[in-house]
């Protein structure tokens, strides 16, 4: 859920503001933003420091710093940077202000300061009363903060504003499940399903069945979807494999992934899922090979997961020296990853 939430927020904001915020000549800022996109957060922070020293746009500098800190888990620093960026204003509310407030609220949300996150989302909604993203995210903050009724209202508002945004609907179901209120998610899911069930594709029917807990129907629909064509095929493959994995049938899941890769070898997500299945089945060398194949595709959204999974595989093999060296490399790129820091401490004693 947390990973999905972060991806949704970042994707939305980059789409909304990427071009509008970077017009003009800002050499060091542009370099920093490129480094952010590459996942080089330390390099980006260095570039933003150079930009500040050379008198480039302060609002963009503080925004860039905030994103770097947010992505590395330095939430207090992120909050301070976004606050500074918001102060660099001429008093007229622009799209940049919405962007910065979304990032500020995400920093509060990820640092578990739910009331502060809720307050920022409320500020956004006071100015943009039909922003489905803000309703959804405020609902998450309210749910995590213990305000179930408020969360129900916000999630319903988000769905009412964009009833065919099934990705958001399923994220809401996951949020309810994680918080211990699965029935609330089912009620919302069923309400939408009754209105759209006759218009759904096989893949969409499979997703609805999966989140409704009907795994037999989900697998039937997803099998049909993966035999089709178009962009939904890959999503059907991944979800069908997920269903099989959750049922403990790793051989079946591996067969699904291998069948897809036979004709479509350019998907890092599938290599990652295949490798994870092989880890669970004890085929460690095969897992490492598939993780490495995924990394070679240079999918920036999957690079961190794949790099971490290779470390896990080498540790499972008992090759602690290799795992230690890889962890050191990993931490140069992701220096605040707590699990990697713990792993580094552990491996340094082996």
KELODO-376593 format. One record per residue (C-alpha): residue number from 1; x, y, z; chain; residue in three letters. Coordinates in steps of 0.5 Angstrom, whole numbers, always signed. Example, Ala and Ser with C-alpha at 12.3 -4.5 7.8 and 13.67 -1.06 7.14 Angstrom:
<tidos>
    n      u      v      w  chain  res
    1    +25     -9    +16      A  ALA
    2    +27     -2    +14      A  SER
</tidos>
This chain:
<tidos>
    n      u      v      w  chain  res
    1     +0     +0     +0      A  UNK
    2     +5     +5     +2      A  UNK
    3     +9     +4     -4      A  UNK
    4     +3     +4     -9      A  UNK
    5     +1    +11     -5      A  UNK
    6     +8    +14     -6      A  UNK
    7     +8    +12    -14      A  UNK
    8     +1    +15    -15      A  UNK
    9     +3    +21    -11      A  UNK
   10     +9    +22    -15      A  UNK
   11     +6    +20    -22      A  UNK
   12     +0    +25    -21      A  UNK
   13     +5    +31    -19      A  UNK
   14    +10    +30    -24      A  UNK
   15     +5    +30    -30      A  UNK
   16     +1    +36    -27      A  UNK
   17     +7    +40    -26      A  UNK
   18    +14    +38    -29      A  UNK
   19    +14    +43    -34      A  UNK
   20    +11    +49    -31      A  UNK
   21    +16    +49    -25      A  UNK
   22    +22    +48    -29      A  UNK
   23    +22    +53    -35      A  UNK
   24    +28    +58    -36      A  UNK
   25    +35    +57    -35      A  UNK
   26    +37    +53    -29      A  UNK
   27    +43    +49    -30      A  UNK
   28    +44    +46    -23      A  UNK
   29    +37    +46    -22      A  UNK
   30    +36    +42    -28      A  UNK
   31    +42    +37    -27      A  UNK
   32    +39    +36    -20      A  UNK
   33    +32    +34    -23      A  UNK
   34    +35    +29    -28      A  UNK
   35    +39    +26    -22      A  UNK
   36    +33    +26    -18      A  UNK
   37    +30    +22    -24      A  UNK
   38    +36    +17    -24      A  UNK
   39    +35    +16    -16      A  UNK
   40    +42    +20    -15      A  UNK
   41    +39    +23     -9      A  UNK
   42    +46    +25     -6      A  UNK
   43    +48    +28    -13      A  UNK
   44    +42    +32    -13      A  UNK
   45    +43    +35     -6      A  UNK
   46    +50    +37     -9      A  UNK
   47    +47    +40    -15      A  UNK
   48    +41    +44    -11      A  UNK
   49    +47    +47     -6      A  UNK
   50    +51    +49    -12      A  UNK
   51    +44    +52    -15      A  UNK
   52    +43    +56     -9      A  UNK
   53    +50    +59     -9      A  UNK
   54    +50    +61    -16      A  UNK
   55    +43    +65    -15      A  UNK
   56    +38    +60    -18      A  UNK
   57    +31    +60    -17      A  UNK
   58    +30    +59     -9      A  UNK
   59    +23    +56    -10      A  UNK
   60    +25    +51    -15      A  UNK
   61    +32    +49    -11      A  UNK
   62    +28    +48     -4      A  UNK
   63    +23    +44     -8      A  UNK
   64    +28    +40    -11      A  UNK
   65    +31    +39     -4      A  UNK
   66    +25    +37     -1      A  UNK
   67    +24    +31     -6      A  UNK
   68    +31    +29     -5      A  UNK
   69    +30    +29     +3      A  UNK
   70    +23    +26     +2      A  UNK
   71    +25    +20     -2      A  UNK
   72    +31    +18     +2      A  UNK
   73    +26    +18     +9      A  UNK
   74    +29    +25    +12      A  UNK
   75    +22    +27    +13      A  UNK
   76    +24    +33    +18      A  UNK
   77    +29    +36    +12      A  UNK
   78    +23    +35     +7      A  UNK
   79    +18    +39    +11      A  UNK
   80    +23    +44    +12      A  UNK
   81    +25    +45     +5      A  UNK
   82    +18    +45     +3      A  UNK
   83    +16    +50     +8      A  UNK
   84    +22    +55     +5      A  UNK
   85    +19    +53     -2      A  UNK
   86    +12    +56     +0      A  UNK
   87    +15    +62     +3      A  UNK
   88    +18    +64     -4      A  UNK
   89    +11    +67     -7      A  UNK
   90     +9    +73     -9      A  UNK
   91     +2    +72     -6      A  UNK
   92     -2    +69    -12      A  UNK
   93     -4    +62    -11      A  UNK
   94     -1    +58    -17      A  UNK
   95     -1    +50    -19      A  UNK
   96     +6    +50    -16      A  UNK
   97     +3    +52     -9      A  UNK
   98     -1    +46    -10      A  UNK
   99     +5    +42    -12      A  UNK
  100     +9    +44     -6      A  UNK
  101     +3    +43     -1      A  UNK
  102     +2    +36     -4      A  UNK
  103     +9    +34     -3      A  UNK
  104     +9    +37     +4      A  UNK
  105     +3    +33     +6      A  UNK
  106     +6    +27     +4      A  UNK
  107    +12    +28     +8      A  UNK
  108     +7    +29    +14      A  UNK
  109     +4    +23    +12      A  UNK
  110    +10    +18    +11      A  UNK
  111    +13    +21    +18      A  UNK
  112     +6    +19    +21      A  UNK
  113     +4    +26    +23      A  UNK
  114     -3    +25    +21      A  UNK
  115     -7    +31    +23      A  UNK
  116     -2    +35    +20      A  UNK
  117     -2    +32    +13      A  UNK
  118    -10    +32    +14      A  UNK
  119    -10    +40    +15      A  UNK
  120     -5    +41     +9      A  UNK
  121    -10    +37     +5      A  UNK
  122    -16    +40     +8      A  UNK
  123    -13    +47     +6      A  UNK
  124    -12    +44     -2      A  UNK
  125    -19    +42     -2      A  UNK
  126    -21    +49     +1      A  UNK
  127    -19    +52     -6      A  UNK
  128    -20    +46    -10      A  UNK
  129    -26    +43     -8      A  UNK
  130    -27    +37    -13      A  UNK
  131    -19    +35    -13      A  UNK
  132    -20    +27    -12      A  UNK
  133    -13    +26    -11      A  UNK
  134    -14    +31     -4      A  UNK
  135    -20    +27     -2      A  UNK
  136    -17    +20     -3      A  UNK
  137    -10    +22     +1      A  UNK
  138    -14    +26     +6      A  UNK
  139    -18    +20     +7      A  UNK
  140    -12    +16     +8      A  UNK
  141     -9    +21    +13      A  UNK
  142    -16    +20    +17      A  UNK
  143    -16    +13    +17      A  UNK
  144     -9    +12    +19      A  UNK
  145    -11    +17    +25      A  UNK
  146    -17    +14    +27      A  UNK
  147    -22    +18    +24      A  UNK
  148    -26    +12    +20      A  UNK
  149    -32    +16    +19      A  UNK
  150    -28    +22    +16      A  UNK
  151    -24    +17    +12      A  UNK
  152    -31    +14     +9      A  UNK
  153    -33    +21     +7      A  UNK
  154    -27    +23     +4      A  UNK
  155    -26    +16     +0      A  UNK
  156    -33    +16     -2      A  UNK
  157    -32    +23     -5      A  UNK
  158    -26    +21     -9      A  UNK
  159    -30    +15    -12      A  UNK
  160    -36    +20    -14      A  UNK
  161    -31    +25    -17      A  UNK
  162    -28    +19    -21      A  UNK
  163    -32    +13    -21      A  UNK
  164    -28    +10    -27      A  UNK
  165    -21    +11    -23      A  UNK
  166    -21     +3    -21      A  UNK
  167    -14     +4    -19      A  UNK
  168    -16     +9    -14      A  UNK
  169    -22     +5    -12      A  UNK
  170    -17     -1    -10      A  UNK
  171    -12     +3     -7      A  UNK
  172    -18     +5     -2      A  UNK
  173    -19     -3     -1      A  UNK
  174    -12     -4     +1      A  UNK
  175    -12     +2     +6      A  UNK
  176    -18     -1     +9      A  UNK
  177    -16     -8     +9      A  UNK
  178     -9     -5    +12      A  UNK
  179    -13     -1    +18      A  UNK
  180    -17     -7    +20      A  UNK
  181    -24     -5    +16      A  UNK
  182    -24    -10    +10      A  UNK
  183    -32     -9    +10      A  UNK
  184    -32     -2     +9      A  UNK
  185    -28     -3     +3      A  UNK
  186    -32     -8     +0      A  UNK
  187    -38     -4     +1      A  UNK
  188    -35     +1     -3      A  UNK
  189    -33     -4     -8      A  UNK
  190    -39     -7     -9      A  UNK
  191    -43     +0    -10      A  UNK
  192    -38     +1    -16      A  UNK
  193    -39     -6    -19      A  UNK
  194    -46     -6    -19      A  UNK
  195    -46     +0    -24      A  UNK
  196    -40     -2    -28      A  UNK
  197    -40    -10    -28      A  UNK
  198    -43    -10    -35      A  UNK
  199    -38     -5    -38      A  UNK
  200    -32     -9    -35      A  UNK
  201    -26    -12    -39      A  UNK
  202    -24    -19    -37      A  UNK
  203    -18    -16    -34      A  UNK
  204    -22    -11    -30      A  UNK
  205    -27    -16    -28      A  UNK
  206    -21    -20    -25      A  UNK
  207    -19    -14    -21      A  UNK
  208    -26    -13    -18      A  UNK
  209    -26    -21    -17      A  UNK
  210    -19    -21    -13      A  UNK
  211    -21    -15     -9      A  UNK
  212    -28    -18     -7      A  UNK
  213    -24    -24     -5      A  UNK
  214    -27    -29    -10      A  UNK
  215    -20    -32    -13      A  UNK
  216    -23    -37    -17      A  UNK
  217    -27    -32    -21      A  UNK
  218    -21    -28    -21      A  UNK
  219    -16    -33    -24      A  UNK
  220    -22    -35    -29      A  UNK
  221    -22    -27    -32      A  UNK
  222    -15    -26    -31      A  UNK
  223    -13    -32    -35      A  UNK
  224    -18    -30    -41      A  UNK
  225    -15    -23    -40      A  UNK
  226     -7    -25    -41      A  UNK
  227     -9    -29    -47      A  UNK
  228    -12    -22    -51      A  UNK
  229     -8    -16    -53      A  UNK
  230     -6     -9    -51      A  UNK
  231     -3     -6    -45      A  UNK
  232     -8    -10    -40      A  UNK
  233     -4    -16    -42      A  UNK
  234     +2    -15    -37      A  UNK
  235     -2    -12    -32      A  UNK
  236     -7    -19    -32      A  UNK
  237     +0    -23    -32      A  UNK
  238     +2    -20    -26      A  UNK
  239     -4    -20    -22      A  UNK
  240     -5    -27    -24      A  UNK
  241     +1    -29    -22      A  UNK
  242     +0    -25    -15      A  UNK
  243     -6    -29    -14      A  UNK
  244     -2    -36    -15      A  UNK
  245     +3    -34    -11      A  UNK
  246     -2    -32     -5      A  UNK
  247     -5    -39     -6      A  UNK
  248     +2    -42     -5      A  UNK
  249     +3    -44    -12      A  UNK
  250     +9    -42    -14      A  UNK
  251    +10    -47    -20      A  UNK
  252     +4    -44    -23      A  UNK
  253     +6    -37    -22      A  UNK
  254    +13    -38    -25      A  UNK
  255    +10    -41    -31      A  UNK
  256     +5    -35    -32      A  UNK
  257    +11    -31    -32      A  UNK
  258    +16    -35    -36      A  UNK
  259    +10    -36    -41      A  UNK
  260    +10    -28    -42      A  UNK
  261    +17    -27    -42      A  UNK
  262    +18    -32    -48      A  UNK
  263    +15    -27    -52      A  UNK
  264    +16    -20    -48      A  UNK
  265    +23    -20    -45      A  UNK
  266    +23    -13    -44      A  UNK
  267    +19    -12    -37      A  UNK
  268    +23    -11    -31      A  UNK
  269    +17    -13    -26      A  UNK
  270    +16    -20    -29      A  UNK
  271    +23    -21    -28      A  UNK
  272    +23    -19    -21      A  UNK
  273    +16    -23    -19      A  UNK
  274    +19    -29    -23      A  UNK
  275    +26    -28    -19      A  UNK
  276    +22    -28    -12      A  UNK
  277    +18    -34    -14      A  UNK
  278    +25    -38    -15      A  UNK
  279    +27    -35     -8      A  UNK
  280    +21    -38     -5      A  UNK
  281    +23    -45     -9      A  UNK
  282    +30    -45     -7      A  UNK
  283    +33    -44    -14      A  UNK
  284    +37    -38    -12      A  UNK
  285    +42    -38    -18      A  UNK
  286    +36    -37    -22      A  UNK
  287    +33    -32    -18      A  UNK
  288    +40    -28    -18      A  UNK
  289    +40    -29    -26      A  UNK
  290    +33    -26    -27      A  UNK
  291    +34    -20    -22      A  UNK
  292    +40    -18    -26      A  UNK
  293    +36    -19    -33      A  UNK
  294    +31    -14    -30      A  UNK
  295    +36     -9    -28      A  UNK
  296    +39     -9    -34      A  UNK
  297    +33     -6    -37      A  UNK
  298    +34     +0    -33      A  UNK
  299    +27     +1    -31      A  UNK
  300    +28     +6    -26      A  UNK
  301    +22     +4    -22      A  UNK
  302    +24     -3    -21      A  UNK
  303    +32     -1    -20      A  UNK
  304    +32     -1    -12      A  UNK
  305    +27     -7    -11      A  UNK
  306    +31    -11    -16      A  UNK
  307    +38     -9    -13      A  UNK
  308    +35    -11     -6      A  UNK
  309    +33    -18     -8      A  UNK
  310    +40    -19    -11      A  UNK
  311    +43    -18     -4      A  UNK
  312    +37    -22     -1      A  UNK
  313    +39    -28     -5      A  UNK
  314    +46    -28     -4      A  UNK
  315    +45    -28     +3      A  UNK
  316    +41    -34     +3      A  UNK
  317    +46    -37     -1      A  UNK
  318    +51    -36     +5      A  UNK
  319    +55    -32     +0      A  UNK
  320    +56    -26     +6      A  UNK
  321    +62    -23     +3      A  UNK
  322    +58    -21     -4      A  UNK
  323    +52    -19     +0      A  UNK
  324    +56    -15     +4      A  UNK
  325    +59    -11     -2      A  UNK
  326    +53    -11     -5      A  UNK
  327    +50     -8     +1      A  UNK
  328    +55     -2     +1      A  UNK
  329    +54     -1     -6      A  UNK
  330    +46     +0     -5      A  UNK
  331    +47     +4     +1      A  UNK
  332    +51     +9     -3      A  UNK
  333    +45    +10     -7      A  UNK
  334    +39     +9     -2      A  UNK
  335    +43    +11     +4      A  UNK
  336    +37    +12     +9      A  UNK
  337    +34     +5     +7      A  UNK
  338    +33     +2    +14      A  UNK
  339    +33     -5    +12      A  UNK
  340    +39     -4     +8      A  UNK
  341    +43     -1    +14      A  UNK
  342    +41     -6    +19      A  UNK
  343    +43    -11    +14      A  UNK
  344    +50     -8    +13      A  UNK
  345    +51     -8    +21      A  UNK
  346    +49    -16    +21      A  UNK
  347    +53    -17    +15      A  UNK
  348    +59    -14    +18      A  UNK
  349    +60    -19    +23      A  UNK
  350    +60    -25    +19      A  UNK
</tidos>
